[in-house]
């Protein structure tokens, strides 16, 4: 029986029939996969509560392609993140992280960096209060991993380095010098500190992310930029984003 052993984070668990679950998994080494967990809703002993969204698990899958889905043969919870599940703001953010990956990652793409990104931010939420920085930094890292990250340092028309504040065009997703003519009313002003902080958050090692500072004004500017970039590639708006906005920004 062809089988696959890996570690995964559960992106989504969808009821199927009376007793089964269909799981969408972001695995560590084998990309995003879909698997059916037979009898998961009826038997508490078999998977021992390991099949909740954003739980980190060790899995064994039956990967025979005579059927459309892999079959989950074994699952062991590594971390169910109880610290997140006890806090509504953290639940909303964690739900958004996994739903965003579900929207943007194709099944079977070998993207171990996405798994590491999810794992890092879930573990970060265990230890720290949910904040807008978590949202912005996750979005920036995911955009960069998928090849859609902004170029914060150069004028999109001339390719010349930007100096100081810049202007961002949400329609074309481009940056231009703040001294540019004919841009008034169409572009959004972005401070130099915001540009450089966003670039740092996109690229620095995970261990150095806590050193990237953003005040309230910078966060407001950054949110407009990441929203525009995500809107250009998302097939739909994640439902969990409204919950995040209500929890973090209302």
Secondary structure, DSSP 4 states (H G I P E B T S, - for coil): --EEEEEEEEEEEEEETTTEEEEEEEESSS-EEEEEETTTTT-HHHHTT--STT-EEEEEEE--TTSSSEEEEEEEEEE--HHHHT-HHHHHHHHHHHHHHHHHPPBT---HHHHHHHHHHHHHHHHS---HHHHHHHHHHHHHHTT-----SB-TTT-PBP-SSEEEETTTTEEEETT-SS-TTTSEEE-HHHHHHHHHHHHS-GGGGGG----HHHHHHHHHHHHHHHHHH-SS--THHHHHHHHHH-
